[in-house]
Amino acid sequence: MCYNEILCFSELVPADLERELKNLYMSLCELLRHFWTSFPPTTTTLEAKAVRMHEALHRFHSARLKPFEVCCLKQDAYSIIDKWAQ
């Protein structure tokens, strides 16, 4: 039985995958922090910043999150195949 959720997560997920997830999380938090500091967009500068950050979030999704999702799905598929092979 698992008493600590963090311990359980680290037992279920390979170390390299956990490290990449933490990096993605920290990067996304930073992008979102910048995004939300531009609200409410009371000036044209803040409005331009909100637009730039919105575009940056879309690029982050395409360049970092989607590949990570694909990698996780592949690893999950491989682990299911390995369990069936046993």
One Martini backbone bead per residue (centre of mass of N, CA, C, O) as a GRO file, in nm:
protein
   86
    1MET     BB    1   0.100   0.034   0.017
    2CYS     BB    2   0.034   0.383  -0.032
    3TYR     BB    3   0.114   0.692   0.148
    4ASN     BB    4   0.269   0.836  -0.095
    5GLU     BB    5   0.214   0.981  -0.394
    6ILE     BB    6   0.505   1.035  -0.486
    7LEU     BB    7   0.612   0.753  -0.446
    8CYS     BB    8   0.418   0.612  -0.640
    9PHE     BB    9   0.494   0.766  -0.895
   10SER     BB   10   0.801   0.681  -0.889
   11GLU     BB   11   0.729   0.373  -0.917
   12LEU     BB   12   0.561   0.394  -1.201
   13VAL     BB   13   0.784   0.587  -1.315
   14PRO     BB   14   1.029   0.660  -1.493
   15ALA     BB   15   1.287   0.873  -1.443
   16ASP     BB   16   1.294   1.015  -1.723
   17LEU     BB   17   0.990   1.081  -1.731
   18GLU     BB   18   0.976   1.243  -1.469
   19ARG     BB   19   1.181   1.461  -1.548
   20GLU     BB   20   1.028   1.564  -1.799
   21LEU     BB   21   0.768   1.642  -1.650
   22LYS     BB   22   0.897   1.854  -1.467
   23ASN     BB   23   1.003   2.035  -1.694
   24LEU     BB   24   0.730   2.093  -1.822
   25TYR     BB   25   0.596   2.214  -1.576
   26MET     BB   26   0.792   2.453  -1.531
   27SER     BB   27   0.758   2.580  -1.810
   28LEU     BB   28   0.452   2.621  -1.802
   29CYS     BB   29   0.442   2.798  -1.551
   30GLU     BB   30   0.604   3.030  -1.673
   31LEU     BB   31   0.419   3.094  -1.909
   32LEU     BB   32   0.162   3.143  -1.737
   33ARG     BB   33   0.269   3.373  -1.570
   34HIS     BB   34   0.307   3.566  -1.810
   35PHE     BB   35   0.024   3.557  -1.916
   36TRP     BB   36  -0.131   3.657  -1.644
   37THR     BB   37   0.024   3.942  -1.624
   38SER     BB   38  -0.158   4.059  -1.882
   39PHE     BB   39  -0.389   4.081  -1.669
   40PRO     BB   40  -0.549   4.316  -1.765
   41PRO     BB   41  -0.565   4.460  -2.090
   42THR     BB   42  -0.512   4.806  -2.060
   43THR     BB   43  -0.292   4.787  -2.278
   44THR     BB   44  -0.119   4.739  -2.565
   45THR     BB   45   0.115   4.589  -2.435
   46LEU     BB   46  -0.053   4.373  -2.286
   47GLU     BB   47  -0.197   4.269  -2.535
   48ALA     BB   48   0.059   4.178  -2.685
   49LYS     BB   49   0.154   3.984  -2.466
   50ALA     BB   50  -0.088   3.795  -2.471
   51VAL     BB   51  -0.049   3.708  -2.763
   52ARG     BB   52   0.239   3.600  -2.739
   53MET     BB   53   0.175   3.391  -2.515
   54HIS     BB   54  -0.033   3.234  -2.671
   55GLU     BB   55   0.165   3.147  -2.893
   56ALA     BB   56   0.369   3.009  -2.703
   57LEU     BB   57   0.171   2.793  -2.600
   58HIS     BB   58   0.126   2.662  -2.875
   59ARG     BB   59   0.421   2.589  -2.928
   60PHE     BB   60   0.460   2.417  -2.675
   61HIS     BB   61   0.253   2.207  -2.748
   62SER     BB   62   0.383   2.117  -3.020
   63ALA     BB   63   0.695   2.081  -2.924
   64ARG     BB   64   0.644   1.928  -2.624
   65LEU     BB   65   0.367   1.789  -2.550
   66LYS     BB   66   0.303   1.603  -2.788
   67PRO     BB   67   0.565   1.430  -2.783
   68PHE     BB   68   0.519   1.334  -2.493
   69GLU     BB   69   0.252   1.192  -2.541
   70VAL     BB   70   0.355   0.990  -2.750
   71CYS     BB   71   0.566   0.861  -2.569
   72CYS     BB   72   0.369   0.763  -2.349
   73LEU     BB   73   0.193   0.586  -2.533
   74LYS     BB   74   0.419   0.398  -2.622
   75GLN     BB   75   0.506   0.299  -2.342
   76ASP     BB   76   0.229   0.186  -2.268
   77ALA     BB   77   0.211  -0.016  -2.499
   78TYR     BB   78   0.470  -0.173  -2.427
   79SER     BB   79   0.377  -0.260  -2.141
   80ILE     BB   80   0.134  -0.425  -2.236
   81ILE     BB   81   0.285  -0.620  -2.418
   82ASP     BB   82   0.472  -0.732  -2.196
   83LYS     BB   83   0.244  -0.850  -2.018
   84TRP     BB   84   0.131  -1.045  -2.242
   85ALA     BB   85   0.404  -1.205  -2.291
   86GLN     BB   86   0.415  -1.342  -1.993
   0.00000   0.00000   0.00000
